[in-house]
Amino acid sequence: DQLDRQRYELLTIGITKDGRWLYTEATSAQMADGSWEELPGNMPCVLSPDRADHGLILFTPAGQVEKVHVDVVIPVLHGLWGEDGTVQALCALAGLPCVGCDMTSSADCMDKAITHTILDAAGIRTAPYCYITRDSLHDMDGACDTIEKKLGGYPMFVKPACAGSSVGVSRAADREALKNGIKIAFAHGEKVVIEAEIIGKEVECAVLGNGTDLIASIPGQITPAEEFYDYDAKYKLGTSVLDIPAKISPEMTEELRETAKKAFIAMGCSGFSRVDFFATENGLVLNEINTIPGFTPISMYP
């Protein structure tokens, strides 16, 4: 909706829940309500990895194949199959410029365990954490012993390592809840991250730019409507409170903006990302980096 149609020719690709790629002339409203999938003008398509094509291959109703040149790809996709480096890698194969982070930084930011590892090496504070693989399901009590020893006690948060939008995340106040949370998280991937609970204000910073030429926004603050800022609070309820600027000191604001840029560089990000923090009584704790941040009417990045 925001692109100037006098300057840009917009080619829209919709991807169905079962992974079909369709070239469509749907409006944004039709995309949002799901009715776009049934439009008669839709055509199956692929993004060709052949650099000679430099764009799309459409399969027309008449049984013909049509090539469409593409100048740049904007991957307006959350989570798996869009924010995790897969589409970015396809664009790299095809030789197509792609807005935002590249394959490696997208994949690294999507994997919470890798994010922790890189940020630790860069000297950026994150929550105490550990991660487990699916083998841990064979000895849940042994895994819980290790987690409790590493994190020092409850409550803690259990998260799929590679899912976005707080999908599969739960808060565990005791061992039984921890076991349940681990089972829920493993429904969304092969690795689970467990983090100590951090008490603080949820504060987010938008970063824009490339290399070291970066702009960090004034931070915004979220007061969740639910126990934590989960999927429903983000996208469905609309009752969480957003404050811009965040209710933190000028000194912490500047530290947060500089740390957001430092993290952006450490993770190899480019274009844009949203960097999320907890502002605590003992300083800033970086929570995560979103390489395709939300751009809904209630999202923080815009």
Secondary structure, 3 states (H helix, E strand, C coil): CCCCCCCCCCCEEEECCCCCEEEECCCHHHHHHCHHHHCCCCEEEEECCCCCCCEEEEECCCCCEEEEECCCECCCCCCCCCCCCHHHHHHHHHCCCECCCCHHHHHHHHCHHHHHHHHHHCCCCECCEEEEEHHHHHHHHHHHHHHHHHHCCCCEEEEECCCCCCCCCEEECCHHHHHHHHHHHHCCCCEEEEEECCCCEEEEEEEEEECCEEEECCCEEEECCCCCCCHHHHHHHCCCEEECCCCCCHHHHHHHHHHHHHHHHHCCCCEEEEEEEEEECCEEEEEEEECCCCCCCCCCCC
